[in-house]
Amino acid sequence: MSLLETKNLCISFGGLKAVDDVNIELNDRELIGLIGPNGAGKTTLFNLLTGVYKPTSGSVNVNGIDTEKLSTPQIINLGLARTFQNIRLFKNLSVLDNVKLALDSNLKYSVVTATLRLPKYWREEKSADERALDFLKIFDLDKVSDLLAGNLPYGQQRKLEIARALATNPKLLLLDEPAAGMNPQETKELMETIQLIRDKFEIAILLIEHDMDLVMGICERLYVLNFGKIIAQGTPVEIQNNPEVITAYLGE
């Protein structure tokens, strides 16, 4: 059974088909890229996968479950997490607290216990701090855990958003342009980190990215989207030599 599968997925806004008959499939621990020119429909597809948008027709299945009637939180509970093209952190909270928010569903104390600050509350909070720091260490952010998230440099904010997504314990992580705004050294470190995440947490990763060096360097398979349609799929080498892909990017 596939971890993620779409079948004839479509969504229209007015008369415009933003996603048109898209069929993609991801299996356990795959590292897959979704590429295409600006406006091709990539982020719209991510919004369909996560329940932000509901399809006009077709279906999204996560772990064999049709998500049509599920809310975004319910889809996350199936094991899907994502980051956003525009960073969405709680910028007035600390770096540590941003990650702890993703762990809230695992905290095992009642409102009364929290209000009265009973021993169980302090034990659970200490455990959450330790787990959040473990995620931050992966991105070398543990040293800035007390800083406000909004005060971090752009590249570190990107990493924090990925750390927070990982804290939800996903089986599939969707990364929307994770290298956006990063310099070449930060991008190189991100490539290594994405591969580390896949291997350490044994999860699948689907990423949208415009940095072709990153995509071609780490992805096992690629889907190419243009005007809402999948025009090609295959290995990086196959995609690089696909005439339809070259035309989509460079014109006739």
N, C-alpha and C positions, 0 to 999 in steps of 0.2 A: 504494500500500500504506500502511495506517495505521501510525503509529508505535506506538500502543497500541490494542488492541481486546479487549474482553471479550465472550464469547458465553454467554448464559444462565447467568451465574456465580452459584453458590449455595454457601453453607456453613451447616451446622447444628451447634449445640452442644447435645447431648441432643435434646430435641424442639423447640428454638427455632431458627428460620431467621434467622440474623443478617444474611445477605445472600441475597436471593431473586430469582433470574432477572434479574440486572443486565447490561445491555448498554450499554457506553460506548465511545466512539471518540475518539482524539486524533490530530491530524496535525501535521506539522512546524510549529514556531514558534507553535502555538496557546497561548493563555493561558486556561485553563478553570478554573472554580470548581466545587467539590463542596460543597453546603450541605445543611443539614437540622437538625432539632431534636436536642438531646442524646439519645444512645442510638440514633440512627437507623441506625448501622452504618458510619459514614464511615471511622473508623480501622481497623475490621475489613476494609473493602474495600482500604485501603492495604496492610494486611498480606497480603492475597491477591495484590495486584499485585506485591509484592516477595518473595513466596515464604516469608514468615514462617509463613503458614497455607497449606495445600493445599486446594483447593476440594472440596466434597462432589460437585459436578457442575459442568459448564460448563468454560470454558477462558479462559486469559489468553494473549494473543499480543503479544510485543514484537518489533517489526521483522519481523513475519510468522512468528516462531518461537514455538511452543507451549512455555510455561515449566513445564508440569506436572512434568516429571522433573528440572528444574534446581534447584540450590541457590540461596540468596540471593546469594552471591558470583558465581555464574555469570550470574544475572539482571543484577547490577550491570555485569558485563562486556559485556552487550548494550547498555548505555548508559542505565541507569535508576538514579537516586539519590534519596534521600529524607532529610527531617528528621523529627523525632519531636515528638509533642505534649508529652512530658516530655523536656526537653533531655538529650541523652546525649553529653556531652563527657568527655574525659580531664582531669578538673579539677586533677589534680596535675602535669600537663604544661603547658608554656608555650603561649601562643596560637599561636606559630609552629609548634611541634611538632605541635599538633593538626591543622593543615593539612598539614604534611609527611607525616603518617601516611597521608593519602589519596593521596599521590604515590609511596608506596613501590613500587608495582608498576611504576613507570616508571624506577626507579633501576637502572642498568646496571653494578653491580659485584658481585663474588662475595663469599662469606663470607670467603675467604682475604684478598682485597683489603681488606675492611673490618677484619678482625682485625689485619692488619699496617699499616693506615693508609697504604696506598700512594697515590701521586699521583692515580690515577684515583678513589679514594675521596673525596679532598678536592675534586676537580673536580665530581663528581656531587653532593656535599653542598652545595657553593656554588651550583650550578645549582638544586637543590631549594629552598634558602633564598630565592633570587631569585623563583622561581615562586610559592612560598607567599606571599611579600610582595606579589606582584602581586594575588593573590586578596584579601588582607587590605586592600589599598588601596581596593578597590571599596567596602568597608564602613567605611572610615576607621578600620581597626583596626591599621594598620601601626605606629602610634605606641605601641601597647601590646603589641607582638609578644612582648616578653620577660616579660610578666606571666603568672602562673599563670591558666589558663582559669577556675578556680573563684573567682578574685578579681574577675572582671569583673562589672559590673552586669548585671541580668537581660536587659535589651534587647540589650546587646553580646554576651552569650552566645548569644542567638538568632541574631544576625548571624554569629557565628563558626561556628555549626552549618551555616548556609547556605553560607558560604565553603568549609568542609570538603567539603560535598557537591559543590560546583562543581569542586573540585580532582580529582574522579574522572572529569572530562571527560564528563558525561552528555549524552545527547540529549533526555532527559526528566527533569525535576526535580519530585519530589513534595514539597510543603510542607504539613506537618500543623500547622495553627493557628500560622503564623509570627508573627502579631501578638499572640499571647497574652501578657499581662503588660506590654504596651507602653503608654506614655501617648500622647495624641493626636498630639503632635509626632513621636514615634518611629514611630507608625503611618503618618503622612504620608510620612516619609522612606523607610519600608519600601516603600510603594506605588511610589515613584519608583525605588527600587532594584530591585524585581521587574521592572518594565518595562525598566530598563537591562539587567538580566541576560538577559532574553529577546532583546533586540535585539543586545547585544554578543556573546553566545555563540551566538546563533541556535538556541536550544533551545526545546522545548515545556515548559510549566509547568502542572501540575495542583495546585490548592491547596484544602485544607479550611480554612474560616475562618468564625468567628461574627461578625466585624466586617462588617456589611453595607455600610458606607460604603466599605470597602476592596474588597470583592467586587464591588459594583456599579460602583465607579470604575475598575477595571482589567480585569475579565474580559470576554472576548468572548462566551463561552457559559457556561451554567450547567447542571449536573445537580442535581436536588433528590432527596435520599434520605429516606425515612420508613419506619420499621419494616422496614428492609432492602430496600425496593423503590424503584426510580426512579419518582417520581410526576409529574415534569415535567422538560423540558429546553427550552432556548431562550436567547434574548438576555436580558440583565438586565431590559429593559423588559417583555418577555413574562413573565418569572418574577414580577416585582413585581405584575403584574396577573392572575396565575393564581389562580382561586378555590381550587383544591385546595391550592396552596402556602400561601395565606393561612390556610386552615383548619388545616393541619398546624402552623403556627406559633402561631396565635392561638385555635384551637378553633372550634367552631360559632358 
